[in-house]
């Protein structure tokens, strides 16, 4: 098992076939990348909040310097800027371990499991657990980043506006196709 159960935000599988295993792997890895994005935003927010007169080029440079880093390096960068303790640290380090396991070992270690229905169901549950762990780690990091971003002027209204803009651009792409 990768993480605790508690996959309340994770869909249930429809069957135990290979497509379902791959779909849950994709969902888990997507959530790992969401965590990476949250950490990247946190790093940039921490840099910006520690300085006066931050420019757009400063922000672009911070993103460029950090967006190429691995999850482990992003975690270390955050730790160099702010103290992460307790449950948040446990979740983030657990997410790092789970992400690395998925990237480097999951399918190799489940090669035999993958060819049976029982094994596929176990794989899907491991992937659901990993997805839940990434979601919980992300929410824990957001409790650090949200007040920080609000302090530098990026509040919920701005974030919702950005989401709405992206949603509208996606909708327009669909109507143009």
C-alpha positions as CSV (number, residue, x, y, z in Angstrom):
1,X,0.0,0.0,0.0
2,X,1.2,3.5,-0.9
3,X,-0.8,5.7,1.4
4,X,-3.7,5.7,3.8
5,X,-7.2,5.0,2.5
6,X,-9.4,8.1,2.7
7,X,-9.9,8.4,-1.0
8,X,-13.1,10.4,-0.7
9,X,-12.1,12.6,-3.7
10,X,-11.0,9.7,-5.8
11,X,-13.5,7.9,-8.1
12,X,-14.3,4.3,-7.8
13,X,-13.1,1.9,-10.5
14,X,-15.7,0.7,-13.1
15,X,-13.9,-2.6,-13.7
16,X,-10.5,-4.2,-13.2
17,X,-9.2,-4.2,-16.7
18,X,-5.8,-2.8,-17.9
19,X,-7.4,0.4,-19.1
20,X,-8.7,1.1,-15.6
21,X,-5.3,0.5,-14.1
22,X,-3.7,2.9,-16.6
23,X,-6.5,5.5,-16.0
24,X,-5.9,5.4,-12.2
25,X,-2.2,5.6,-12.8
26,X,-2.8,8.7,-14.9
27,X,-5.0,10.2,-12.2
28,X,-2.4,9.5,-9.5
29,X,0.4,11.1,-11.5
30,X,-1.8,14.0,-12.4
31,X,-2.4,14.7,-8.7
32,X,1.4,14.4,-8.1
33,X,1.9,17.2,-10.7
34,X,-0.8,19.3,-9.0
35,X,1.2,19.0,-5.8
36,X,4.3,20.1,-7.8
37,X,2.5,23.1,-9.1
38,X,1.3,24.0,-5.6
39,X,4.9,23.8,-4.3
40,X,6.1,25.9,-7.3
41,X,3.5,28.6,-6.6
42,X,4.5,28.5,-2.9
43,X,8.1,29.0,-3.7
44,X,7.4,31.9,-6.0
45,X,5.0,33.4,-3.4
46,X,7.6,33.0,-0.7
47,X,10.3,34.7,-2.8
48,X,7.8,37.5,-3.7
49,X,6.7,38.1,-0.1
50,X,10.2,38.4,1.1
51,X,11.0,41.3,-1.3
52,X,9.7,44.8,-2.0
53,X,9.3,46.0,-5.6
54,X,9.0,42.6,-7.2
55,X,8.7,42.8,-11.0
56,X,7.1,40.5,-13.5
57,X,10.6,39.5,-14.7
58,X,11.5,38.5,-11.1
59,X,8.4,36.2,-11.0
60,X,9.2,34.8,-14.4
61,X,12.7,34.1,-13.3
62,X,11.6,32.3,-10.1
63,X,9.2,30.1,-12.1
64,X,11.9,29.4,-14.7
65,X,14.4,28.4,-12.1
66,X,12.1,26.1,-10.2
67,X,9.7,24.6,-12.7
68,X,12.4,22.3,-14.0
69,X,13.1,20.8,-10.6
70,X,12.1,17.4,-9.3
71,X,9.4,17.1,-6.6
72,X,12.2,16.4,-4.1
73,X,14.1,19.5,-5.0
74,X,10.9,21.6,-4.8
75,X,10.2,20.2,-1.4
76,X,13.8,21.1,-0.3
77,X,13.4,24.6,-1.8
78,X,10.2,25.2,0.2
79,X,11.9,23.9,3.3
80,X,14.7,26.4,2.7
81,X,12.2,29.2,2.7
82,X,9.6,28.2,5.3
83,X,9.4,25.7,8.1
84,X,7.2,22.7,7.3
85,X,6.5,20.5,10.3
86,X,4.1,17.9,11.6
87,X,1.4,16.4,9.5
88,X,2.2,18.6,6.5
89,X,5.8,17.5,6.5
90,X,4.7,13.9,6.8
91,X,2.2,14.2,4.0
92,X,4.7,15.9,1.6
93,X,7.5,13.4,2.3
94,X,5.0,10.6,1.9
95,X,3.9,12.0,-1.4
96,X,7.5,12.3,-2.6
97,X,8.0,8.6,-1.7
98,X,4.8,7.6,-3.4
99,X,5.6,9.6,-6.5
100,X,9.0,8.1,-6.9
101,X,7.6,4.6,-6.3
102,X,5.0,5.2,-9.0
103,X,7.6,6.6,-11.5
104,X,10.3,4.0,-11.0
105,X,8.9,0.8,-9.5
106,X,5.1,0.5,-9.6
107,X,4.6,-1.4,-12.9
108,X,7.8,-3.5,-12.5
109,X,6.8,-4.6,-9.0
110,X,3.2,-5.3,-10.2
111,X,4.1,-7.2,-13.4
112,X,2.5,-10.4,-12.1
113,X,-0.4,-8.6,-10.4
114,X,-1.2,-6.9,-13.7
115,X,-2.3,-10.2,-15.4
116,X,-4.9,-11.1,-12.9
117,X,-8.2,-9.5,-11.9
118,X,-7.4,-9.7,-8.2
119,X,-3.9,-8.2,-8.8
120,X,-5.4,-5.4,-11.0
121,X,-7.9,-4.5,-8.3
122,X,-5.0,-4.3,-5.8
123,X,-3.1,-2.1,-8.2
124,X,-6.1,0.2,-8.6
125,X,-6.5,0.5,-4.8
126,X,-2.8,1.3,-4.4
127,X,-3.2,4.0,-7.1
128,X,-6.4,5.3,-5.4
129,X,-4.5,5.5,-2.1
130,X,-1.6,7.4,-3.9
131,X,-4.1,9.8,-5.5
132,X,-5.6,10.5,-2.1
133,X,-2.2,11.0,-0.5
134,X,-1.2,13.6,-3.2
135,X,-4.6,15.4,-2.7
136,X,-4.1,15.6,1.1
137,X,-0.5,16.8,0.7
138,X,-1.7,19.4,-1.8
139,X,-4.4,20.6,0.6
140,X,-1.9,20.8,3.4
141,X,0.5,22.9,1.3
142,X,-2.4,25.2,0.3
143,X,-3.0,26.0,3.9
144,X,0.5,27.5,3.9
145,X,0.3,29.1,0.4
146,X,-3.2,30.6,0.6
147,X,-2.5,33.2,3.3
148,X,0.9,34.0,1.8
149,X,-0.6,34.6,-1.6
150,X,-3.4,36.7,-0.1
151,X,-0.7,38.8,1.6
152,X,0.9,39.6,-1.8
153,X,-2.4,40.4,-3.4
154,X,-3.4,37.0,-4.9
155,X,-6.7,36.3,-3.3
156,X,-9.5,33.8,-4.0
157,X,-11.2,36.2,-6.4
158,X,-8.1,36.5,-8.6
159,X,-7.6,32.7,-8.6
160,X,-11.2,32.1,-9.5
161,X,-11.0,34.7,-12.2
162,X,-7.9,32.9,-13.7
163,X,-9.8,29.6,-13.5
164,X,-12.8,31.1,-15.2
165,X,-10.7,32.6,-17.9
166,X,-9.0,29.2,-18.6
167,X,-12.4,27.5,-18.6
168,X,-13.7,30.0,-21.1
169,X,-10.7,29.6,-23.4
170,X,-11.2,25.8,-23.3
171,X,-14.9,26.1,-24.0
172,X,-14.0,28.4,-27.0
173,X,-11.6,25.8,-28.3
174,X,-14.3,23.2,-28.2
175,X,-16.8,25.3,-30.1
176,X,-14.2,26.2,-32.7
177,X,-13.3,22.6,-33.4
